[in-house]
Amino acid sequence: MGRPSILLCGHQAGESLYGAERSLLDVLRALNELEFNVVVTLPGAGSEGYMQALLAESLAVAVLPYGWWQAGKAPEAVTLRHFTGLIRRFGIDAVHANTLMLDEPLQAARQAGIPALVHVRELPAHDPSLCTTLGTDADTVGRRVLALADVVIANSQCVIDYFAALGLHTDKHAQTASAPQIHRVANTLDMVPLLALPSPKAKDDFTVGMLSSNQPKKGLTDLEIMASHLMTLAPRVRVAIFGPRTTALEALLARQGQGLAPANLEYRGYVAHPAQALNVVDMLVNLSRFQESFGRTVLEAMVATRPVVCYAWGALPELVVDNVTGHLVPFAEPEVAARRVAELARDHSRVVAMGRAGRERAGEHFSQARMRRRLKDVYSSVIPVDRAPG
């Protein structure tokens, strides 16, 4: 029989690429390496480069006018017909939603009688802004996933724990025979450009960077507080911010222009690839105020041999080994983060050692080969054995 065909559905496609777009590419490459035929769907086509990258790895890319699921919103009939049409046209064997926020692709899979896989990269229980966007509470979001998915793919143990806790105090769904399988498949990324970067060099100045969407929940206020402490603790340290110029960032820069924010903060703009930013920083901080379900920029820094200082919060302790690949500090204590950054800024040999340990850990636990093996196990559980890849 022929190769299995998968409908891989993304939920975001802006002009700039962030975790949503890059994670879709990572999954697509893994499925391609497993010798699947993959048809990709997107809700828009904001970046020509992104579209070309998807087309190079897939059988086809379909751009459809679909949005995110919201409580009380019925599936759009026209959109549902588009998805069922794609399933018939390409002989799709399974639908793989790259987020928990989609609806019509999963409904179409249910109508067609084929498996629906939901790749969960969010932690609704610790992301109030996401729940506000979806118009409901975290438990309802999770119950909906359990009701629609045949398989849940969790990108971290934190996500698995979210569903496990949900099953204990909601309805009986999680206790029934129809409960979906839940598999952990850690994120990966294209490591090649990052592996080409040299370790940080000993020099007079020291730069700590933050790569993010620069929304308030990503910890801009905490970064400002950390930078303020560093003005005294380590005057030679610069704090570089990479990412889009958001309203929150504009406000920070305006305060700085008035002398009300630390002078050591430097906005370096958006970079098309994280290697461009990591090449000019000596270490990375992640001070997110919401629980990250994984922490892509943390993994990028590890591959690039940059130590990481972050909160012991969400899934970040699943990546960073305290005092080995960086430092884990108590949640919401940016002054402690400042002390750890200052200590590393004075100890170049420690920076290099932690960076190397981070790269080794990234290669061992978060490689593309590891994701490919885990996805093969997942798909072997829902596709007939005689059609599973070799």
C-alpha positions as a Markdown table, in Angstrom:
| # | Residue | x | y | z |
|---|---|---|---|---|
| 1 | Met | 0.0 | 0.0 | 0.0 |
| 2 | Gly | 1.1 | 3.6 | -0.5 |
| 3 | Arg | 2.5 | 6.1 | 2.0 |
| 4 | Pro | 0.1 | 7.4 | 4.7 |
| 5 | Ser | -1.2 | 10.9 | 4.0 |
| 6 | Ile | -1.5 | 13.4 | 6.8 |
| 7 | Leu | -3.3 | 16.7 | 6.9 |
| 8 | Leu | -1.0 | 19.0 | 9.1 |
| 9 | Cys | -2.9 | 22.1 | 10.2 |
| 10 | Gly | -1.2 | 25.3 | 11.5 |
| 11 | His | -2.9 | 28.1 | 13.3 |
| 12 | Gln | -0.6 | 31.1 | 12.5 |
| 13 | Ala | 1.2 | 32.4 | 9.5 |
| 14 | Gly | 2.4 | 36.0 | 10.0 |
| 15 | Glu | 5.0 | 38.0 | 8.1 |
| 16 | Ser | 7.5 | 37.2 | 10.9 |
| 17 | Leu | 8.2 | 33.7 | 12.1 |
| 18 | Tyr | 7.8 | 32.7 | 15.7 |
| 19 | Gly | 7.4 | 29.5 | 17.6 |
| 20 | Ala | 4.0 | 28.6 | 16.0 |
| 21 | Glu | 5.4 | 28.7 | 12.5 |
| 22 | Arg | 8.8 | 27.2 | 13.3 |
| 23 | Ser | 7.2 | 24.3 | 15.2 |
| 24 | Leu | 5.0 | 23.5 | 12.2 |
| 25 | Leu | 8.1 | 23.3 | 10.1 |
| 26 | Asp | 9.8 | 21.0 | 12.6 |
| 27 | Val | 6.8 | 18.6 | 12.6 |
| 28 | Leu | 6.6 | 18.7 | 8.8 |
| 29 | Arg | 10.2 | 17.8 | 8.4 |
| 30 | Ala | 9.9 | 14.9 | 10.8 |
| 31 | Leu | 6.8 | 13.5 | 9.0 |
| 32 | Asn | 8.6 | 13.9 | 5.7 |
| 33 | Glu | 11.5 | 12.0 | 7.0 |
| 34 | Leu | 9.1 | 9.2 | 8.1 |
| 35 | Glu | 8.0 | 9.0 | 4.4 |
| 36 | Phe | 4.5 | 10.4 | 4.9 |
| 37 | Asn | 2.7 | 12.4 | 2.3 |
| 38 | Val | 1.8 | 15.6 | 4.1 |
| 39 | Val | -0.7 | 18.3 | 3.1 |
| 40 | Val | -0.3 | 21.5 | 5.1 |
| 41 | Thr | -3.1 | 24.0 | 5.8 |
| 42 | Leu | -2.7 | 27.6 | 7.0 |
| 43 | Pro | -5.1 | 30.3 | 7.9 |
| 44 | Gly | -3.1 | 32.9 | 5.9 |
| 45 | Ala | 0.1 | 33.4 | 3.8 |
| 46 | Gly | 2.0 | 36.2 | 5.4 |
| 47 | Ser | 5.5 | 35.2 | 4.5 |
| 48 | Glu | 6.7 | 34.1 | 1.1 |
| 49 | Gly | 9.8 | 32.5 | 2.6 |
| 50 | Tyr | 7.7 | 30.5 | 5.0 |
| 51 | Met | 5.4 | 29.3 | 2.2 |
| 52 | Gln | 8.4 | 28.2 | 0.1 |
| 53 | Ala | 9.9 | 26.3 | 3.1 |
| 54 | Leu | 6.6 | 24.5 | 3.6 |
| 55 | Leu | 6.1 | 23.7 | -0.1 |
| 56 | Ala | 9.6 | 22.2 | -0.3 |
| 57 | Glu | 8.7 | 19.6 | 2.4 |
| 58 | Ser | 5.1 | 18.9 | 1.6 |
| 59 | Leu | 2.8 | 17.5 | -1.0 |
| 60 | Ala | 0.7 | 20.7 | -1.1 |
| 61 | Val | -0.1 | 23.7 | 1.0 |
| 62 | Ala | -3.7 | 25.0 | 1.2 |
| 63 | Val | -4.5 | 28.4 | 2.6 |
| 64 | Leu | -8.1 | 28.5 | 4.0 |
| 65 | Pro | -10.0 | 31.2 | 5.9 |
| 66 | Tyr | -10.2 | 29.5 | 9.3 |
| 67 | Gly | -9.7 | 30.8 | 12.8 |
| 68 | Trp | -9.3 | 29.7 | 16.3 |
| 69 | Trp | -12.0 | 27.8 | 18.3 |
| 70 | Gln | -13.9 | 30.0 | 20.7 |
| 71 | Ala | -16.5 | 28.9 | 23.3 |
| 72 | Gly | -20.0 | 29.2 | 22.0 |
| 73 | Lys | -18.9 | 29.5 | 18.4 |
| 74 | Ala | -20.2 | 26.8 | 16.0 |
| 75 | Pro | -17.9 | 25.4 | 13.3 |
| 76 | Glu | -18.0 | 27.5 | 10.1 |
| 77 | Ala | -19.9 | 25.3 | 7.6 |
| 78 | Val | -18.0 | 26.6 | 4.5 |
| 79 | Thr | -14.6 | 26.0 | 6.3 |
| 80 | Leu | -15.7 | 22.5 | 7.4 |
| 81 | Arg | -16.6 | 21.7 | 3.7 |
| 82 | His | -13.1 | 22.9 | 2.7 |
| 83 | Phe | -11.4 | 20.6 | 5.1 |
| 84 | Thr | -13.6 | 17.6 | 4.3 |
| 85 | Gly | -12.9 | 18.3 | 0.6 |
| 86 | Leu | -9.2 | 18.2 | 1.3 |
| 87 | Ile | -9.5 | 14.9 | 3.2 |
| 88 | Arg | -11.3 | 13.3 | 0.2 |
| 89 | Arg | -9.1 | 14.8 | -2.5 |
| 90 | Phe | -5.8 | 13.7 | -1.0 |
| 91 | Gly | -7.0 | 10.5 | 0.7 |
| 92 | Ile | -6.0 | 11.8 | 4.1 |
| 93 | Asp | -5.5 | 9.1 | 6.7 |
| 94 | Ala | -5.1 | 11.3 | 9.8 |
| 95 | Val | -5.5 | 15.0 | 10.8 |
| 96 | His | -2.7 | 16.5 | 12.9 |
| 97 | Ala | -3.6 | 19.9 | 14.4 |
| 98 | Asn | -0.4 | 21.7 | 15.5 |
| 99 | Thr | -2.2 | 23.4 | 18.4 |
| 100 | Leu | -5.2 | 22.9 | 20.7 |
| 101 | Met | -6.9 | 26.1 | 19.3 |
| 102 | Leu | -8.3 | 24.7 | 16.1 |
| 103 | Asp | -11.9 | 23.3 | 15.5 |
| 104 | Glu | -12.9 | 22.7 | 11.9 |
| 105 | Pro | -10.0 | 20.3 | 11.1 |
| 106 | Leu | -10.9 | 18.1 | 14.1 |
| 107 | Gln | -14.6 | 18.2 | 13.3 |
| 108 | Ala | -13.8 | 17.2 | 9.7 |
| 109 | Ala | -11.6 | 14.3 | 10.9 |
| 110 | Arg | -14.5 | 13.1 | 13.0 |
| 111 | Gln | -16.9 | 13.3 | 10.1 |
| 112 | Ala | -14.5 | 11.4 | 7.9 |
| 113 | Gly | -13.9 | 8.7 | 10.5 |
| 114 | Ile | -10.2 | 9.2 | 10.5 |
| 115 | Pro | -7.9 | 9.8 | 13.6 |
| 116 | Ala | -7.5 | 13.3 | 14.9 |
| 117 | Leu | -4.2 | 14.2 | 16.6 |
| 118 | Val | -3.9 | 17.4 | 18.7 |
| 119 | His | -0.4 | 18.6 | 19.3 |
| 120 | Val | -0.7 | 20.6 | 22.5 |
| 121 | Arg | 1.9 | 23.4 | 22.9 |
| 122 | Glu | -0.1 | 25.5 | 25.4 |
| 123 | Leu | -0.8 | 25.4 | 29.1 |
| 124 | Pro | -4.3 | 27.0 | 29.4 |
| 125 | Ala | -4.3 | 26.6 | 33.2 |
| 126 | His | -1.4 | 29.1 | 33.4 |
| 127 | Asp | -2.2 | 31.4 | 30.5 |
| 128 | Pro | -5.1 | 33.6 | 31.4 |
| 129 | Ser | -4.7 | 35.7 | 28.2 |
| 130 | Leu | -5.2 | 32.5 | 26.1 |
| 131 | Cys | -8.3 | 31.6 | 28.0 |
| 132 | Thr | -9.7 | 35.1 | 27.5 |
| 133 | Thr | -9.1 | 34.8 | 23.8 |
| 134 | Leu | -10.9 | 31.5 | 23.7 |
| 135 | Gly | -13.7 | 32.9 | 25.9 |
| 136 | Thr | -13.7 | 30.1 | 28.5 |
| 137 | Asp | -11.8 | 28.6 | 31.4 |
| 138 | Ala | -8.8 | 26.2 | 31.2 |
| 139 | Asp | -10.8 | 23.1 | 32.2 |
| 140 | Thr | -13.2 | 23.6 | 29.4 |
| 141 | Val | -10.4 | 24.0 | 26.9 |
| 142 | Gly | -8.8 | 20.8 | 28.1 |
| 143 | Arg | -12.1 | 18.8 | 28.2 |
| 144 | Arg | -12.8 | 19.9 | 24.6 |
| 145 | Val | -9.4 | 18.5 | 23.5 |
| 146 | Leu | -10.1 | 15.2 | 25.3 |
| 147 | Ala | -13.5 | 15.0 | 23.6 |
| 148 | Leu | -12.2 | 15.6 | 20.0 |
| 149 | Ala | -8.8 | 14.0 | 19.9 |
| 150 | Asp | -7.9 | 10.4 | 19.3 |
| 151 | Val | -4.4 | 11.2 | 20.3 |
| 152 | Val | -3.0 | 14.1 | 22.3 |
| 153 | Ile | 0.7 | 14.9 | 21.7 |
| 154 | Ala | 2.1 | 16.9 | 24.6 |
| 155 | Asn | 5.3 | 18.8 | 24.1 |
| 156 | Ser | 6.4 | 18.5 | 27.7 |
| 157 | Gln | 5.6 | 16.8 | 31.0 |
| 158 | Cys | 3.9 | 19.9 | 32.2 |
| 159 | Val | 1.3 | 19.5 | 29.5 |
| 160 | Ile | 0.8 | 15.9 | 30.4 |
| 161 | Asp | 0.4 | 16.9 | 34.0 |
| 162 | Tyr | -2.3 | 19.5 | 33.0 |
| 163 | Phe | -4.4 | 16.8 | 31.4 |
| 164 | Ala | -3.8 | 14.4 | 34.2 |
| 165 | Ala | -5.0 | 16.9 | 36.8 |
| 166 | Leu | -8.0 | 17.7 | 34.5 |
| 167 | Gly | -9.1 | 14.0 | 34.5 |
| 168 | Leu | -9.2 | 13.9 | 38.3 |
| 169 | His | -11.7 | 16.7 | 38.9 |
| 170 | Thr | -13.8 | 17.0 | 35.7 |
| 171 | Asp | -16.2 | 14.6 | 34.2 |
| 172 | Lys | -15.6 | 10.9 | 33.7 |
| 173 | His | -14.3 | 11.2 | 30.2 |
| 174 | Ala | -10.7 | 10.6 | 31.2 |
| 175 | Gln | -11.6 | 7.4 | 32.9 |
| 176 | Thr | -13.4 | 5.9 | 30.0 |
| 177 | Ala | -12.2 | 3.5 | 27.3 |
| 178 | Ser | -12.6 | 6.3 | 24.7 |
| 179 | Ala | -10.1 | 8.6 | 26.4 |
| 180 | Pro | -7.4 | 9.7 | 23.9 |
| 181 | Gln | -3.9 | 8.4 | 24.1 |
| 182 | Ile | -1.4 | 11.0 | 25.4 |
| 183 | His | 2.1 | 10.9 | 24.2 |
| 184 | Arg | 5.0 | 13.2 | 25.1 |
| 185 | Val | 7.0 | 14.4 | 22.1 |
| 186 | Ala | 9.4 | 17.1 | 23.1 |
| 187 | Asn | 10.0 | 20.0 | 20.7 |
| 188 | Thr | 13.0 | 20.2 | 18.5 |
| 189 | Leu | 14.4 | 22.8 | 16.1 |
| 190 | Asp | 16.7 | 23.2 | 13.2 |
| 191 | Met | 20.0 | 23.0 | 15.0 |
| 192 | Val | 22.4 | 23.4 | 12.1 |
| 193 | Pro | 22.8 | 27.2 | 12.1 |
| 194 | Leu | 23.1 | 27.3 | 15.9 |
| 195 | Leu | 25.7 | 24.5 | 16.0 |
| 196 | Ala | 27.9 | 26.7 | 13.7 |
| 197 | Leu | 28.1 | 29.4 | 16.3 |
| 198 | Pro | 31.3 | 29.5 | 18.4 |
| 199 | Ser | 31.2 | 29.7 | 22.2 |
| 200 | Pro | 31.2 | 33.2 | 23.7 |
| 201 | Lys | 34.6 | 34.9 | 23.7 |
| 202 | Ala | 36.2 | 36.5 | 26.7 |
| 203 | Lys | 35.9 | 40.3 | 26.3 |
| 204 | Asp | 35.4 | 43.5 | 28.2 |
| 205 | Asp | 31.7 | 43.7 | 27.7 |
| 206 | Phe | 29.0 | 41.1 | 28.3 |
| 207 | Thr | 25.6 | 40.8 | 26.7 |
| 208 | Val | 22.6 | 39.0 | 28.0 |
| 209 | Gly | 19.7 | 38.6 | 25.6 |
| 210 | Met | 16.0 | 38.0 | 25.6 |
| 211 | Leu | 14.3 | 36.7 | 22.5 |
| 212 | Ser | 10.5 | 36.9 | 22.6 |
| 213 | Ser | 7.2 | 38.2 | 21.3 |
| 214 | Asn | 7.7 | 41.1 | 23.7 |
| 215 | Gln | 4.2 | 40.9 | 25.1 |
| 216 | Pro | 3.8 | 41.7 | 28.8 |
| 217 | Lys | 3.3 | 38.1 | 29.8 |
| 218 | Lys | 6.8 | 37.4 | 28.4 |
| 219 | Gly | 8.3 | 39.3 | 31.3 |
| 220 | Leu | 9.3 | 42.7 | 30.0 |
| 221 | Thr | 8.7 | 44.3 | 33.4 |
| 222 | Asp | 10.8 | 41.6 | 35.1 |
| 223 | Leu | 13.5 | 42.2 | 32.5 |
| 224 | Glu | 13.5 | 45.9 | 33.3 |
| 225 | Ile | 13.9 | 45.2 | 37.0 |
| 226 | Met | 16.7 | 42.7 | 36.3 |
| 227 | Ala | 18.5 | 45.3 | 34.2 |
| 228 | Ser | 18.1 | 47.9 | 36.9 |
| 229 | His | 19.8 | 45.7 | 39.4 |
| 230 | Leu | 22.6 | 44.9 | 36.9 |
| 231 | Met | 23.4 | 48.6 | 36.6 |
| 232 | Thr | 24.9 | 48.3 | 40.1 |
| 233 | Leu | 25.8 | 44.6 | 40.3 |
| 234 | Ala | 27.6 | 44.4 | 36.9 |
| 235 | Pro | 27.8 | 47.8 | 35.1 |
| 236 | Arg | 29.6 | 46.3 | 32.0 |
| 237 | Val | 26.6 | 44.0 | 31.3 |
| 238 | Arg | 24.2 | 45.0 | 28.5 |
| 239 | Val | 20.7 | 43.7 | 28.2 |
| 240 | Ala | 19.6 | 43.1 | 24.6 |
| 241 | Ile | 16.0 | 42.7 | 23.6 |
| 242 | Phe | 15.1 | 41.0 | 20.3 |
| 243 | Gly | 11.6 | 40.7 | 18.8 |
| 244 | Pro | 8.8 | 42.8 | 17.5 |
| 245 | Arg | 8.3 | 46.4 | 18.5 |
| 246 | Thr | 5.1 | 45.9 | 20.6 |
| 247 | Thr | 3.0 | 48.4 | 22.5 |
| 248 | Ala | 4.6 | 47.1 | 25.8 |
| 249 | Leu | 8.1 | 47.5 | 24.4 |
| 250 | Glu | 7.3 | 51.0 | 23.0 |
| 251 | Ala | 6.3 | 52.0 | 26.5 |
| 252 | Leu | 9.5 | 50.7 | 28.0 |
| 253 | Leu | 11.6 | 52.5 | 25.4 |
| 254 | Ala | 9.7 | 55.7 | 26.0 |
| 255 | Arg | 10.4 | 55.5 | 29.7 |
| 256 | Gln | 14.0 | 54.8 | 29.0 |
| 257 | Gly | 14.1 | 58.0 | 26.8 |
| 258 | Gln | 12.8 | 59.9 | 29.8 |
| 259 | Gly | 15.5 | 58.5 | 32.0 |
| 260 | Leu | 13.0 | 56.3 | 33.8 |
| 261 | Ala | 14.2 | 52.9 | 32.7 |
| 262 | Pro | 17.7 | 51.4 | 32.9 |
| 263 | Ala | 20.2 | 52.7 | 30.3 |
| 264 | Asn | 21.7 | 49.2 | 29.9 |
| 265 | Leu | 18.6 | 48.0 | 28.0 |
| 266 | Glu | 19.2 | 47.9 | 24.2 |
| 267 | Tyr | 16.5 | 47.0 | 21.7 |
| 268 | Arg | 18.1 | 45.1 | 18.8 |
| 269 | Gly | 15.0 | 44.6 | 16.6 |
| 270 | Tyr | 13.4 | 41.4 | 15.1 |
| 271 | Val | 15.8 | 38.8 | 13.7 |
| 272 | Ala | 14.7 | 36.3 | 11.0 |
| 273 | His | 16.7 | 33.5 | 12.6 |
| 274 | Pro | 17.6 | 33.1 | 16.3 |
| 275 | Ala | 21.3 | 32.5 | 15.3 |
| 276 | Gln | 21.6 | 36.1 | 14.4 |
| 277 | Ala | 20.7 | 37.2 | 17.9 |
| 278 | Leu | 22.5 | 34.4 | 19.8 |
| 279 | Asn | 25.7 | 35.2 | 17.8 |
| 280 | Val | 26.0 | 38.5 | 19.6 |
| 281 | Val | 24.9 | 37.6 | 23.1 |
| 282 | Asp | 26.8 | 35.7 | 25.8 |
| 283 | Met | 23.8 | 34.2 | 27.5 |
| 284 | Leu | 20.0 | 34.2 | 27.5 |
| 285 | Val | 17.3 | 35.0 | 30.0 |
| 286 | Asn | 13.7 | 33.9 | 30.0 |
| 287 | Leu | 11.5 | 35.6 | 32.6 |
| 288 | Ser | 8.1 | 34.7 | 31.4 |
| 289 | Arg | 5.2 | 35.5 | 33.7 |
| 290 | Phe | 3.1 | 32.7 | 32.3 |
| 291 | Gln | 4.1 | 29.1 | 32.3 |
| 292 | Glu | 5.9 | 28.1 | 29.1 |
| 293 | Ser | 4.8 | 24.7 | 27.9 |
| 294 | Phe | 8.3 | 24.2 | 26.5 |
| 295 | Gly | 10.6 | 27.2 | 26.0 |
| 296 | Arg | 11.9 | 27.3 | 22.4 |
| 297 | Thr | 14.3 | 30.2 | 22.8 |
| 298 | Val | 15.8 | 28.4 | 25.8 |
| 299 | Leu | 16.6 | 25.3 | 23.6 |
| 300 | Glu | 17.9 | 27.6 | 20.9 |
| 301 | Ala | 20.3 | 29.1 | 23.4 |
| 302 | Met | 21.4 | 25.7 | 24.7 |
| 303 | Val | 22.2 | 24.5 | 21.1 |
| 304 | Ala | 24.2 | 27.8 | 20.6 |
| 305 | Thr | 26.3 | 27.1 | 23.8 |
| 306 | Arg | 24.8 | 30.0 | 25.6 |
| 307 | Pro | 23.9 | 29.5 | 29.3 |
| 308 | Val | 20.3 | 30.3 | 30.3 |
| 309 | Val | 19.0 | 32.0 | 33.4 |
| 310 | Cys | 15.3 | 31.5 | 33.8 |
| 311 | Tyr | 12.5 | 31.0 | 36.3 |
| 312 | Ala | 11.9 | 27.5 | 37.8 |
| 313 | Trp | 8.5 | 27.8 | 36.2 |
| 314 | Gly | 6.5 | 25.8 | 33.7 |
| 315 | Ala | 8.4 | 23.4 | 31.5 |
| 316 | Leu | 11.7 | 25.3 | 31.7 |
| 317 | Pro | 13.2 | 23.0 | 34.4 |
| 318 | Glu | 12.7 | 20.2 | 31.9 |
| 319 | Leu | 15.3 | 21.9 | 29.7 |
| 320 | Val | 17.6 | 23.7 | 32.0 |
| 321 | Val | 19.7 | 21.8 | 34.6 |
| 322 | Asp | 20.4 | 24.2 | 37.5 |
| 323 | Asn | 24.1 | 25.0 | 37.9 |
| 324 | Val | 24.9 | 22.8 | 34.9 |
| 325 | Thr | 23.5 | 24.4 | 31.8 |
| 326 | Gly | 22.4 | 27.6 | 33.5 |
| 327 | His | 20.5 | 28.8 | 36.6 |
| 328 | Leu | 16.9 | 28.3 | 37.7 |
| 329 | Val | 15.7 | 31.1 | 39.9 |
| 330 | Pro | 12.5 | 31.4 | 42.0 |
| 331 | Phe | 9.5 | 32.6 | 40.0 |
| 332 | Ala | 9.0 | 36.4 | 39.9 |
| 333 | Glu | 12.3 | 37.2 | 41.5 |
| 334 | Pro | 14.2 | 39.2 | 38.8 |
| 335 | Glu | 16.6 | 40.5 | 41.4 |
| 336 | Val | 17.8 | 36.9 | 41.9 |
| 337 | Ala | 18.2 | 36.5 | 38.1 |
| 338 | Ala | 20.3 | 39.7 | 38.1 |
| 339 | Arg | 22.6 | 38.2 | 40.7 |
| 340 | Arg | 23.1 | 35.0 | 38.6 |
| 341 | Val | 23.7 | 37.0 | 35.4 |
| 342 | Ala | 26.3 | 39.1 | 37.3 |
| 343 | Glu | 28.1 | 36.0 | 38.6 |
| 344 | Leu | 28.4 | 34.5 | 35.2 |
| 345 | Ala | 29.5 | 37.8 | 33.7 |
| 346 | Arg | 32.5 | 37.6 | 36.0 |
| 347 | Asp | 33.3 | 34.0 | 35.2 |
| 348 | His | 34.0 | 33.3 | 31.6 |
| 349 | Ser | 35.1 | 29.7 | 32.1 |
| 350 | Arg | 31.8 | 29.0 | 33.7 |
| 351 | Val | 29.9 | 30.5 | 30.8 |
| 352 | Val | 31.8 | 28.3 | 28.4 |
| 353 | Ala | 31.4 | 25.1 | 30.5 |
| 354 | Met | 27.6 | 25.7 | 31.0 |
| 355 | Gly | 27.2 | 26.4 | 27.3 |
| 356 | Arg | 28.9 | 23.2 | 26.3 |
| 357 | Ala | 26.8 | 21.2 | 28.8 |
| 358 | Gly | 23.7 | 22.8 | 27.3 |
| 359 | Arg | 24.6 | 21.9 | 23.8 |
| 360 | Glu | 25.3 | 18.3 | 24.8 |
| 361 | Arg | 21.9 | 18.1 | 26.6 |
| 362 | Ala | 20.1 | 19.6 | 23.7 |
| 363 | Gly | 21.6 | 17.0 | 21.3 |
| 364 | Glu | 20.8 | 14.1 | 23.6 |
| 365 | His | 17.2 | 15.0 | 24.5 |
| 366 | Phe | 15.8 | 17.4 | 21.9 |
| 367 | Ser | 17.2 | 16.4 | 18.6 |
| 368 | Gln | 15.3 | 16.1 | 15.3 |
| 369 | Ala | 16.0 | 12.4 | 15.3 |
| 370 | Arg | 14.5 | 12.0 | 18.7 |
| 371 | Met | 11.3 | 13.8 | 17.6 |
| 372 | Arg | 11.1 | 11.6 | 14.5 |
| 373 | Arg | 11.3 | 8.4 | 16.6 |
| 374 | Arg | 8.7 | 9.6 | 19.0 |
| 375 | Leu | 6.3 | 10.7 | 16.2 |
| 376 | Lys | 6.8 | 7.3 | 14.5 |
| 377 | Asp | 5.6 | 5.6 | 17.8 |
| 378 | Val | 2.6 | 7.9 | 17.9 |
| 379 | Tyr | 1.5 | 7.3 | 14.4 |
| 380 | Ser | 2.1 | 3.6 | 14.6 |
| 381 | Ser | -0.6 | 3.6 | 17.2 |
| 382 | Val | -3.3 | 5.1 | 14.9 |
| 383 | Ile | -2.3 | 4.0 | 11.4 |
| 384 | Pro | -2.6 | 0.3 | 10.4 |
| 385 | Val | 0.8 | -1.5 | 10.7 |
| 386 | Asp | 1.0 | -2.4 | 7.0 |
| 387 | Arg | 0.8 | 1.3 | 6.2 |
| 388 | Ala | 3.1 | 2.6 | 8.9 |
| 389 | Pro | 6.5 | 3.9 | 7.7 |
| 390 | Gly | 9.5 | 1.7 | 7.9 |
